[in-house]
């Protein structure tokens, strides 16, 4: 990720969006906490980049689902509100990035969502 951010900064002069990443729940010895750590690591790199106004601009998790879409799950799928730690992680990351951009000050809904988040 760091080398892509550096390329975006120095060579391309464009933002980098990290897309279609995930952790399969079919991996041997898979534990849900592994997915939490994996996402946290990715989100931390992107947040640090955004905070420094570097190229790491955001993420697109593979594969966000809502209830009733289980048939589309390819073992990477998550329904965030089915696991509180993932839902919390997603909200925290959204709020951290909203603070970096100033969005949390411009919009009442963001202020409400992010007022009690790190």
N, C-alpha and C positions, 0 to 999 in steps of 0.2 A: 504494500500500500504506500509506503513511504517513497519508493522510487517512482510510482505513478504520480504522486503529489509533486515531487521534485520536477518530473518531466512536464507536468501541467504548469508549474510555476516558471521554469526556466526555458523550456523548449517550445511548448505549445502556446503558452500565455492564455490558457483557458481553464475553466473549472473541470474537475474530475468528479464524476458521480459513480460510486461503487454500487453495482447492481447485481441482482440475481445471486446473492450469497445466501447461504443457509447451512444447516446441519441436519443430516438425515437421522430420523429416529430409528432407522434400521441398522445403523452402525453397531458393530459388536460392542457390548457393554455400555450402550447408550444410557445416559442419565439426563433427565431434563435440566439439571444444573449445568451440564456441559454446554447446552444451547444458550443458557443465560450468560455464561462466561464468554462464549464465542461472540455473541451479539455485543456484549459490553466492551470487548476488546475493539471490535470494529467501530462502534459508536465513539469510543474514547479517541481513537485516531482521527476520526472525522471532526469531532468537536474541537480537538486541539488545533487542527488545521484551520477550521473556520474562525476560531478565536484569534488566530494569528493572521487572519486575512490571507490564507494561502489557498491553494487550488482544491484541496479536498472539500468538496461542496456539499455532499450529502450521500444518502444511501437509498436503496430500493431493496427491501427484504424479499427474498423468495421463500415462501409463497404465503402471502396474507390471505386468509380465508374468513368467511363468516359462516355461522351455523347454517346447515343445509347444503353446504358445498363439499361435504366430505368425499363425494365421488370424484372430485377434481384433485384431491390430495395426492401428491407424488412422494410422500414420506418426508418432505421438507416443509410441508404446510403447517401453519400455526393459526389458531384462532386466539388472538391476544387475550381476550377477556376470559378464556378458559383456564389460563394459568396466570395468577396474579403477578408473579415475578416478571413475566414477559410484558404484561400490560403496563406495569410500573416502569419498566425499563424503556418502553416505547414513549410513554408520556414524559419521562425525565429527559430523554434525548430531544424530544420535540421542544420542550421548554428551554433546555440549554441553548439550542440553536435559535429559538425565538429571542432569547436574551442577547445573543451575539448580534442579531440583525436589528434589534430594537423593536421587533414585532410585538413583544409582550407589553410594550407601553402604548402601542397604537390601537389595540383592539381589546375591548372589554372581556370578550370570551377568553382570550389568551391570558389576561390578567387573572381571571378566576381560576383557570386550569393550572396556571403556573405559580400561583401565590404561595403554595405550600410545598413546592418541589425544590430539590437542590439545583 
